[in-house]
Each structure stands twice: as C-alpha cells, then as structure tokens.
Amino acid sequence: MAPVTTDTVPSIEEIHRRLVECAKEAVTFDIRPFENRGAQELIGSLAPSVRKLLDEALALNSYMLAWFDEEKPSVFSSEPSDADARLRNQIADFAFLCSMELRHRMAPDRLAAMEDGWNVIIECGITLQRVITACAVLEPPLAALSGREPQLEAITRSKNSVETRRQYAHLFRAIEVSMPVDIPTLTKALRRVGTAIAMLVGHEIYREIRIHDRRQLRALQARILEWLRNPDTPGAMTQGLRLWQDIVGSAQFLRQISRREELIRHDIEVITKLLSTPKFGRGTPALRSLFGLNSELDALIEAGDSADSNELGAALNRVLSNYRYITEKDSTQTQGPVSMSFVDQFAGSDTEPGSGNAGSWGKAAS
C-alpha cells in the first residue's frame, strides 16, 4: 500500500461513506456457495474478494490515522473544540487498534499452506468479521464528527443471535424424538433432521452462524445423505445409531448459544422489562425474541394468548434467576463485572462467519 500523505487523504465525509459501504458489503458477503469447494479453488476465488475488502478497510484506517493521529502532521487548519478533540482521539485510537488487528489477516503464506477448504473459509470468515467490527466501532464517532447519523448501529450481533437461536430451536424440534429402534424409524428420523438442516442452510440467518457450527452442520448433513442412500447395507443400523448419537451431541453443543454474552444481556433486559410491565402482551416481539431459550418457555410462547399468565411469569422468573446466578458466578471468577471491551470484540469473534455482525458495535466501543 502506498504511503498515505495529507495530499492523498479523502475528506471525512468521503471516508465515512466508504466505511459504511465497506461494512455493508462485508455484512452481505455470502460464503455459502463456497462451502463445498477445495482449498486451492477457494484461494483463487473466495480469498481475492475478501482480500479486496480487507485492503479497503486498511486503507480507510490509514486515512483516519492521517487525519486524527496527534503524532502526524494535522490536515486541519484550525484547533478543534474539546468535544471534537475527544472524537478525534477516539477515532485515532480505534484506527490504530483496528490496523494492528487487520494487517495480520489473509497472510498469503498461511493461506497457501491450507489443505482443507474449511480452513480457508474460516480465515476468510474471520477476516470479514474483523472488517465489520473495525468499521462498526469507527463509524459512530466518525459520523458524529462529520455531523451525520450513524448508519451501522442498527446491525448488532444480538439481533442475529436472537434469530439464530430461534432457527436452532426448529432444528432441535426435529431431533427431540425417541431413539430410533429400527431401520424404518431411523430413516424417518434422519430424513427429518436432514430436512431441518437443509432449511437452516437455506435461511438468511445461516450466513450469520459461526463458521465452526456451520462446518459441523454441513458434515452431519453429508453423513445423513450418505446413510439415506444406503440404508440396507450391512451394519447400516449400527452406523445410523452412531450418526444419530452424533446429531444429538451436536444439538446439545448448539444449545449453548444462550450462554453467549450478548444473548444473556438481551434476555435479562427483555425479561426484566416484561416482568415490570403489568399484563404484558404474550404475543409481543419482545417475548417472541426469547424463543429457543428453553422448551418450557417455548411452549408458553407458542401458546400465545391461551398461555397461563402465572405460568409464563414463573417461567420468566426462573430464567432470570438462573441468568443472575450465571452472571454473579462469572463476575466472581473474573473479579469484576462481565463486559465486552473493544479488544474482546476482536478476540471473541474468532469463529464468527464472515457476514456476521459485531456485538453492540458502537456502544461497546464507546
């Protein structure tokens, strides 16, 4: 990348525009079509597109450092106000941290050494997530400085996690049956799970699911399809039951989604507000956003207006008590309140999909 000088720096308004475009392009980047390709094909097709977005993010960070870094010659002709000075310092600090993180992504030698296509997908997905996070934490102060409304704050990880949890719940429904006892019941059960996975893959939220989870789902899907092609071969029942046990184990792992920090914060806030609202609506979006949290609450949510208010309130109180125990335990173990720092946003999303979204972007970083 050519050195950035005060003569080559775009205006703040232009940087803001390009930052928003970069983030939105990364958010909408769909990796799904690449998931069944080999490493070398991905290095030649997927990686260059991701590298282009990474280079744009790095360039924008360089521009912002040229504008706002106190150690570099200022491009401003007058002294800023105290408020503007704080924003400029914040942008400079964020741009420096983002540059430090982004410059390590998509190293050609590391990509060239990858033999598994999923490893290339993971690297590209992490890179896109980092680009989104970098743009998201920089955009609010940059928008404030240029007198514009922030455009990226509406896209948060919590919203995507809520929908992911909801879609996982539909998958779990397909698995919550008795253990298959013969080939016909096993065939029916595996076909039902295979259909549920296919529907999840086709859902828009699939792009937001963590790549390692997607890899696991795709592997199970391939094993299900292979088994369904040959259900009458010797040993099919034993192999099918082993596959079923792996499916159940994977579902138990995916259920841990509700332990994610952003969902715990979301659920506590929603439940607290619901319980403090007299005769809260049982069909409200706030209540429906808790779908997938546990089977008891799901049944009450699906019951709608026919659900018993006392039972619903008791169920919500049990969830809230459990969350309080978890957060107090975590707070004691970490000797402080649970929070997500700016650096944690990078470190904590190493398994996020490339088109996923960062958590509470502007708010967590401010």
C-alpha positions in Angstrom: 0.0 0.0 0.0 1.4 3.4 -0.9 2.2 5.8 1.9 -0.7 8.0 2.9 0.0 11.7 3.0 -2.1 14.7 3.7 -2.3 15.3 0.0 -3.9 11.9 -0.7 -6.4 11.7 2.2 -10.1 11.8 1.3 -12.5 14.1 3.1 -14.0 12.9 6.4 -17.4 12.7 4.6 -15.9 10.5 1.9 -14.2 8.3 4.4 -17.5 7.9 6.3 -19.3 7.0 3.1 -16.7 4.4 2.1 -16.6 3.0 5.7 -20.3 2.3 5.6 -20.1 0.8 2.1 -17.2 -1.5 3.2 -19.1 -2.7 6.3 -22.3 -3.3 4.3 -20.5 -5.2 1.6 -18.9 -7.4 4.3 -22.2 -7.9 6.0 -23.9 -9.1 2.8 -21.0 -11.3 1.7 -22.4 -14.8 1.3 -19.9 -17.6 1.8 -22.4 -20.4 1.5 -21.7 -21.0 -2.2 -18.1 -21.7 -1.4 -18.6 -24.2 1.4 -18.2 -27.4 -0.7 -15.1 -26.3 -2.6 -11.4 -27.3 -2.2 -8.7 -25.2 -0.6 -6.9 -24.3 -3.8 -10.1 -23.3 -5.6 -11.1 -21.1 -2.6 -7.6 -19.5 -2.5 -8.2 -18.4 -6.2 -11.9 -17.4 -5.9 -13.0 -16.6 -2.4 -9.8 -15.2 -0.9 -9.2 -12.4 -3.5 -12.7 -11.0 -2.9 -12.2 -11.0 0.8 -8.7 -9.5 0.4 -10.2 -6.6 -1.6 -12.5 -5.7 1.4 -9.6 -6.1 3.8 -7.4 -3.8 1.8 -10.2 -1.2 1.7 -10.6 -1.4 5.5 -6.8 -1.0 5.9 -6.8 2.0 3.6 -9.6 3.7 5.5 -7.8 3.1 8.8 -4.7 4.7 7.3 -6.7 7.7 6.1 -8.2 8.2 9.6 -4.8 8.0 11.2 -3.6 10.6 8.8 -6.5 12.8 9.8 -6.5 12.3 13.5 -3.2 10.9 14.8 -1.6 13.6 17.0 1.9 12.3 16.1 1.3 13.1 12.4 1.0 16.4 10.8 -2.6 17.6 11.1 -4.6 18.3 8.0 -6.9 20.6 10.0 -6.4 24.4 9.6 -7.9 25.3 13.0 -7.9 24.0 16.5 -10.8 21.6 17.3 -13.3 22.1 20.1 -13.0 19.9 23.2 -15.8 17.7 22.0 -14.3 17.3 18.5 -10.9 16.7 20.0 -12.2 13.8 22.1 -13.8 12.3 19.0 -10.6 12.7 17.0 -8.6 11.0 19.7 -11.1 8.2 20.0 -11.0 7.6 16.2 -7.2 7.7 16.2 -7.1 5.1 19.0 -9.6 2.8 17.3 -8.0 3.2 13.9 -4.6 2.2 15.4 -6.0 -0.9 17.1 -8.0 -1.9 14.0 -4.9 -1.6 11.8 -2.9 -3.7 14.2 -5.5 -6.5 14.0 -6.4 -6.3 10.3 -2.9 -6.4 9.0 -2.4 -9.9 10.3 -5.3 -11.4 8.3 -5.2 -13.2 5.0 -1.4 -13.8 5.0 -0.5 -15.4 1.6 1.9 -17.9 3.1 -0.7 -19.1 5.7 -3.4 -19.4 3.0 -1.0 -21.3 0.7 -0.3 -23.9 3.4 -4.0 -24.7 3.9 -5.1 -28.0 2.5 -8.6 -28.1 4.0 -11.1 -25.9 2.2 -12.9 -25.2 5.5 -9.7 -23.7 6.9 -9.7 -21.2 4.0 -13.4 -20.4 4.7 -12.7 -19.9 8.4 -9.8 -17.5 7.6 -11.9 -15.5 5.2 -14.9 -15.5 7.5 -12.8 -14.2 10.4 -11.3 -11.6 8.2 -14.8 -10.3 7.1 -15.9 -10.3 10.7 -12.9 -8.2 11.7 -13.6 -5.8 8.8 -17.2 -5.4 10.0 -16.1 -4.9 13.6 -13.5 -2.3 12.6 -16.0 -0.3 10.5 -18.6 -0.6 13.2 -16.6 0.8 16.1 -15.1 3.6 14.0 -18.3 4.7 12.3 -20.3 6.3 15.2 -17.5 8.8 16.3 -16.7 9.5 12.6 -20.4 10.1 11.9 -20.7 12.4 14.9 -17.6 14.4 13.8 -19.0 14.8 10.3 -22.5 15.7 11.5 -24.2 12.6 10.2 -26.4 10.0 11.7 -24.7 6.6 12.4 -25.7 4.0 9.9 -24.2 0.8 11.3 -25.5 0.8 14.9 -28.8 -0.9 13.8 -26.8 -4.0 12.9 -25.9 -5.9 16.1 -24.8 -9.3 16.9 -27.6 -9.7 19.5 -30.3 -9.3 16.8 -28.6 -12.0 14.7 -28.0 -14.2 17.7 -31.7 -14.0 18.6 -32.7 -15.2 15.2 -30.0 -17.9 15.1 -31.3 -19.2 18.4 -34.9 -19.2 17.0 -33.8 -21.2 14.0 -31.8 -23.6 16.1 -34.9 -24.3 18.1 -36.7 -25.5 14.9 -33.7 -27.8 14.3 -33.9 -29.2 17.8 -37.6 -30.0 17.4 -36.6 -32.4 14.6 -34.2 -34.1 17.0 -36.4 -34.3 20.1 -37.9 -37.7 19.4 -37.4 -41.1 20.9 -34.3 -43.1 20.0 -34.9 -44.9 16.7 -35.3 -48.6 17.2 -35.2 -50.0 13.6 -34.3 -49.0 10.1 -37.7 -47.5 9.2 -37.8 -45.2 12.3 -34.2 -44.3 11.9 -34.7 -43.5 8.2 -37.7 -41.3 9.1 -35.7 -39.5 11.9 -32.6 -38.9 9.8 -34.7 -37.6 6.9 -36.5 -35.2 9.2 -33.2 -33.9 10.6 -31.7 -33.7 7.2 -34.6 -31.6 6.0 -34.3 -29.3 9.1 -30.6 -28.8 8.4 -31.3 -28.0 4.7 -34.0 -25.5 5.7 -31.5 -23.9 8.1 -28.8 -23.7 5.4 -31.3 -22.0 3.1 -32.4 -19.5 5.7 -30.9 -16.0 5.5 -29.6 -16.3 9.1 -27.3 -19.2 8.1 -24.8 -16.7 6.9 -24.6 -15.3 10.5 -24.0 -18.7 12.1 -20.5 -19.3 13.4 -18.3 -21.0 10.8 -17.3 -23.9 13.1 -21.0 -24.5 13.7 -21.7 -24.4 10.0 -18.9 -26.8 9.4 -20.4 -29.2 11.9 -23.8 -28.9 10.4 -22.6 -29.5 6.9 -20.6 -32.6 8.0 -23.7 -34.0 9.6 -25.8 -33.2 6.5 -23.3 -35.1 4.3 -23.3 -38.1 6.6 -27.1 -38.1 6.7 -27.4 -38.0 2.9 -24.8 -40.8 2.6 -26.6 -43.0 5.1 -30.0 -42.4 3.4 -28.6 -43.5 0.1 -27.6 -46.9 1.5 -30.0 -47.8 4.4 -30.0 -51.5 3.6 -26.2 -52.2 3.6 -24.8 -54.5 6.4 -24.1 -52.6 9.5 -26.4 -49.7 8.5 -28.4 -49.8 11.8 -25.2 -49.5 13.9 -23.8 -46.8 11.7 -27.1 -44.9 11.7 -27.4 -45.0 15.5 -23.9 -43.7 15.8 -24.8 -40.9 13.5 -27.9 -40.2 15.5 -25.9 -40.0 18.7 -23.5 -37.5 17.0 -26.5 -35.5 15.9 -27.9 -35.4 19.5 -24.4 -34.4 20.8 -24.1 -31.6 18.3 -27.5 -30.3 19.2 -26.5 -30.2 22.9 -23.5 -28.2 21.9 -25.5 -25.8 19.8 -27.9 -25.2 22.7 -25.1 -23.4 24.4 -25.9 -20.4 22.2 -27.9 -18.9 25.0 -24.7 -18.7 27.1 -23.3 -16.1 24.7 -22.8 -12.8 26.4 -24.8 -10.7 24.0 -27.8 -13.1 24.4 -27.6 -13.1 28.2 -27.6 -9.3 28.2 -30.5 -9.3 25.7 -32.6 -11.8 27.7 -32.0 -10.2 31.1 -33.1 -6.8 29.7 -36.2 -8.2 27.9 -37.3 -10.4 30.8 -36.8 -7.5 33.3 -38.9 -5.2 31.3 -41.6 -7.8 30.7 -41.9 -8.6 34.4 -42.1 -5.0 35.3 -44.9 -4.4 32.8 -48.4 -5.1 34.1 -50.3 -7.6 31.8 -47.5 -7.6 29.3 -48.6 -8.9 25.9 -48.0 -12.6 25.4 -47.6 -12.2 21.7 -45.2 -9.2 21.8 -42.0 -9.2 19.7 -40.0 -8.8 22.9 -41.4 -12.1 24.3 -41.0 -13.9 21.0 -37.4 -12.9 20.9 -36.9 -15.3 23.8 -38.0 -18.3 21.7 -35.4 -21.1 21.7 -34.2 -20.3 25.2 -35.8 -23.5 26.7 -38.6 -25.9 25.9 -40.8 -24.8 28.7 -40.8 -21.1 27.7 -41.1 -22.0 24.0 -44.3 -23.9 24.7 -45.8 -21.0 26.6 -44.7 -18.5 23.8 -46.3 -20.7 21.1 -49.5 -21.0 23.2 -49.9 -17.2 22.7 -53.0 -15.7 24.4 -54.0 -19.1 25.7 -50.9 -19.4 27.9 -51.4 -19.0 31.6 -50.0 -15.7 32.7 -48.9 -17.0 36.1 -47.1 -19.9 34.5 -45.4 -17.6 32.0 -44.4 -15.2 34.7 -43.0 -18.0 36.8 -41.0 -19.4 33.8 -39.5 -15.9 33.1 -38.6 -15.5 36.7 -36.8 -18.9 36.7 -34.8 -17.9 33.6 -33.9 -14.5 35.2 -32.8 -16.2 38.4 -30.6 -18.6 36.5 -29.0 -15.8 34.5 -28.3 -13.8 37.7 -26.6 -16.8 39.1 -24.5 -17.2 36.0 -23.5 -13.5 35.8 -22.7 -13.4 39.5 -20.6 -16.5 39.2 -18.7 -15.2 36.2 -18.3 -11.8 37.9 -16.8 -13.5 41.0 -14.5 -15.6 38.9 -13.2 -12.7 36.9 -13.1 -10.4 39.9 -15.2 -7.8 38.1 -18.4 -7.3 36.1 -18.8 -9.2 32.8 -18.3 -6.8 29.9 -17.1 -6.7 26.3 -14.2 -4.4 25.7 -13.1 -3.2 22.3 -10.3 -5.8 22.2 -12.8 -8.5 23.3 -14.9 -7.8 20.2 -12.0 -8.9 18.1 -10.8 -11.7 20.3 -14.2 -13.1 21.0 -15.4 -13.5 17.4 -12.8 -15.8 16.0 -15.4 -18.3 15.0 -17.9 -15.9 13.6 -18.9 -16.1 10.0 -17.6 -13.5 7.5 -21.0 -12.0 7.0 -21.8 -12.0 10.7 -22.1 -8.8 12.7 -20.2 -7.5 15.7 -21.7 -7.2 19.1 -23.1 -3.9 20.3 -20.6 -2.2 18.0 -20.6 1.4 18.7 -22.0 1.1 22.2 -19.5 -1.5 23.3 -16.6 0.5 22.0 -17.6 3.9 23.2 
